[in-house]
Structures are given as C-alpha cells and as structure tokens.
Amino acid sequence: HSKGLTSDQAITTSVKDALRLGCIAVGFTIYPGSAKCFDMIEEAREIIAEAKSCGLAVVLWSYPRGEGISKEGETAVDVISYAAHIAALLGANIIKVKLPTSHLEKEKIEAGNIESLSKRIEYVRKSCFAGK
C-alpha cells in the first residue's frame, strides 16, 4: 500500500502487525481537497476493508486542505462537515476533524444556526449519517 502516499505521509505498519500486537483499531489520515485526495481515499479504503474484515475498528483523521480551499476554509463548518462525511462514507468508526468555525467557504450552503460551537459540532455530526 504505497501508491497514493504524499511526501508527508507514510504507512508505518500493517493490519497484520496491528493484530499481532493486540491492537483494537487502525488509523489513517486523509486530506480532502488536496491534489492526492483521491489516491488517499483509495488507499484508506483498502486499509479500512482489510481492518474491518479482521474485526478492527478504524480511526480516520480527515483534514481539508488544497489549492481550492482558503486557509480560513480549512476549518469552515461546511468544509469540515464534508471532510467528516467522506470519512463516514469510507467506514470510519471514529472520525477526527478540526473544530469547525462559523465561516462558510461556500456561501450558497444554508447551515442554519451555527453561532455556537456546539451547534457547529451538531451540524458536522449530522453530516455523518446523522451521527449513526
């Protein structure tokens, strides 16, 4: 598993090693919006399928970045929600994203009441199959 890795990302072990060591989960980081996003998603999908077939949980760190996302947009509630949604689609049991700000990268999106951090977190959670 190495075709999609960027220079700042490395797979340091395997699902087989995780099982041998008695781990209960594996983790992987993806960068939605980056130039290598689709390669990372394919890489993560393979690892997730293998881990789940062995009964391991999956932790996905999903951090938006890339040329199409402003620095402020990297923590925008709509962008963070999309990053969390991608992780949920991939089958993550635990999803780690940055705390969302009230900034909207795409003004056409209607996020509703996102003034408080708890409301923004609720919005992100809903983007992940309503938190199921």
One Martini backbone bead per residue (centre of mass of N, CA, C, O) as a GRO file, in nm:
protein
  132
    1HIS     BB    1   0.076   0.049   0.032
    2SER     BB    2   0.194   0.344  -0.174
    3LYS     BB    3   0.082   0.504  -0.431
    4GLY     BB    4  -0.078   0.761  -0.256
    5LEU     BB    5   0.154   0.892  -0.124
    6THR     BB    6   0.290   1.143   0.035
    7SER     BB    7   0.564   1.307   0.165
    8ASP     BB    8   0.376   1.344   0.454
    9GLN     BB    9   0.327   1.021   0.421
   10ALA     BB   10   0.300   0.705   0.614
   11ILE     BB   11   0.323   0.364   0.632
   12THR     BB   12   0.422   0.186   0.938
   13THR     BB   13   0.217  -0.056   0.895
   14SER     BB   14  -0.015  -0.326   0.961
   15VAL     BB   15  -0.280  -0.518   1.017
   16LYS     BB   16  -0.118  -0.761   1.103
   17ASP     BB   17   0.040  -0.610   1.323
   18ALA     BB   18  -0.201  -0.517   1.490
   19LEU     BB   19  -0.290  -0.801   1.567
   20ARG     BB   20  -0.023  -0.900   1.695
   21LEU     BB   21  -0.036  -0.647   1.914
   22GLY     BB   22  -0.353  -0.610   2.006
   23CYS     BB   23  -0.516  -0.429   1.853
   24ILE     BB   24  -0.838  -0.239   1.792
   25ALA     BB   25  -0.698  -0.037   1.580
   26VAL     BB   26  -0.684   0.187   1.303
   27GLY     BB   27  -0.503   0.452   1.125
   28PHE     BB   28  -0.586   0.748   0.919
   29THR     BB   29  -0.499   1.004   0.677
   30ILE     BB   30  -0.683   1.269   0.523
   31TYR     BB   31  -0.698   1.523   0.233
   32PRO     BB   32  -0.938   1.699   0.149
   33GLY     BB   33  -0.855   1.877  -0.161
   34SER     BB   34  -0.614   1.751  -0.245
   35ALA     BB   35  -0.420   1.625  -0.497
   36LYS     BB   36  -0.430   1.322  -0.332
   37CYS     BB   37  -0.717   1.243  -0.240
   38PHE     BB   38  -0.799   0.991  -0.413
   39ASP     BB   39  -0.559   0.817  -0.332
   40MET     BB   40  -0.617   0.820  -0.027
   41ILE     BB   41  -0.897   0.693  -0.040
   42GLU     BB   42  -0.807   0.427  -0.167
   43GLU     BB   43  -0.609   0.351   0.052
   44ALA     BB   44  -0.808   0.357   0.288
   45ARG     BB   45  -1.012   0.153   0.179
   46GLU     BB   46  -0.822  -0.091   0.192
   47ILE     BB   47  -0.755  -0.079   0.495
   48ILE     BB   48  -1.043  -0.084   0.602
   49ALA     BB   49  -1.131  -0.354   0.485
   50GLU     BB   50  -0.915  -0.522   0.628
   51ALA     BB   51  -0.976  -0.440   0.919
   52LYS     BB   52  -1.279  -0.521   0.926
   53SER     BB   53  -1.228  -0.826   0.850
   54CYS     BB   54  -1.063  -0.840   1.147
   55GLY     BB   55  -1.224  -0.649   1.370
   56LEU     BB   56  -1.136  -0.357   1.331
   57ALA     BB   57  -1.110  -0.047   1.398
   58VAL     BB   58  -1.158   0.300   1.269
   59VAL     BB   59  -0.941   0.580   1.228
   60LEU     BB   60  -1.013   0.914   1.100
   61TRP     BB   61  -0.832   1.168   0.959
   62SER     BB   62  -0.991   1.483   0.841
   63TYR     BB   63  -0.805   1.725   0.646
   64PRO     BB   64  -0.849   2.004   0.494
   65ARG     BB   65  -0.696   2.079   0.168
   66GLY     BB   66  -0.583   2.312  -0.077
   67GLU     BB   67  -0.624   2.519  -0.348
   68GLY     BB   68  -0.961   2.535  -0.309
   69ILE     BB   69  -0.874   2.622  -0.008
   70SER     BB   70  -0.879   2.819   0.232
   71LYS     BB   71  -0.753   2.874   0.532
   72GLU     BB   72  -1.033   2.933   0.659
   73GLY     BB   73  -1.173   2.680   0.517
   74GLU     BB   74  -1.037   2.443   0.685
   75THR     BB   75  -1.270   2.532   0.931
   76ALA     BB   76  -1.522   2.525   0.794
   77VAL     BB   77  -1.825   2.389   0.843
   78ASP     BB   78  -1.868   2.277   0.551
   79VAL     BB   79  -1.587   2.144   0.514
   80ILE     BB   80  -1.582   1.968   0.766
   81SER     BB   81  -1.838   1.810   0.696
   82TYR     BB   82  -1.725   1.683   0.439
   83ALA     BB   83  -1.484   1.538   0.569
   84ALA     BB   84  -1.660   1.366   0.758
   85HIS     BB   85  -1.832   1.230   0.540
   86ILE     BB   86  -1.607   1.079   0.400
   87ALA     BB   87  -1.525   0.910   0.646
   88ALA     BB   88  -1.800   0.771   0.673
   89LEU     BB   89  -1.806   0.642   0.389
   90LEU     BB   90  -1.540   0.468   0.453
   91GLY     BB   91  -1.600   0.352   0.772
   92ALA     BB   92  -1.560   0.506   1.018
   93ASN     BB   93  -1.574   0.496   1.372
   94ILE     BB   94  -1.362   0.734   1.393
   95ILE     BB   95  -1.369   1.098   1.380
   96LYS     BB   96  -1.121   1.346   1.287
   97VAL     BB   97  -1.154   1.694   1.334
   98LYS     BB   98  -1.171   2.006   1.321
   99LEU     BB   99  -1.288   2.269   1.457
  100PRO     BB  100  -1.556   2.454   1.376
  101THR     BB  101  -1.639   2.729   1.217
  102SER     BB  102  -1.862   2.987   1.097
  103HIS     BB  103  -1.745   2.961   0.840
  104LEU     BB  104  -1.820   2.991   0.484
  105GLU     BB  105  -1.703   2.884   0.182
  106LYS     BB  106  -2.006   2.832   0.081
  107GLU     BB  107  -2.265   3.057   0.066
  108LYS     BB  108  -2.505   2.861  -0.045
  109ILE     BB  109  -2.505   2.736   0.221
  110GLU     BB  110  -2.739   2.608   0.463
  111ALA     BB  111  -2.671   2.583   0.817
  112GLY     BB  112  -2.797   2.770   1.001
  113ASN     BB  113  -2.735   2.740   1.333
  114ILE     BB  114  -2.370   2.838   1.395
  115GLU     BB  115  -2.272   3.012   1.644
  116SER     BB  116  -2.208   2.768   1.806
  117LEU     BB  117  -2.010   2.506   1.865
  118SER     BB  118  -2.234   2.297   1.921
  119LYS     BB  119  -2.386   2.351   1.649
  120ARG     BB  120  -2.150   2.277   1.463
  121ILE     BB  121  -2.113   1.988   1.563
  122GLU     BB  122  -2.397   1.899   1.492
  123TYR     BB  123  -2.366   1.948   1.188
  124VAL     BB  124  -2.136   1.748   1.145
  125ARG     BB  125  -2.276   1.496   1.256
  126LYS     BB  126  -2.510   1.498   1.044
  127SER     BB  127  -2.307   1.438   0.799
  128CYS     BB  128  -2.282   1.142   0.956
  129PHE     BB  129  -2.554   0.992   0.942
  130ALA     BB  130  -2.666   1.135   1.200
  131GLY     BB  131  -2.455   0.973   1.399
  132LYS     BB  132  -2.459   0.642   1.319
   0.00000   0.00000   0.00000
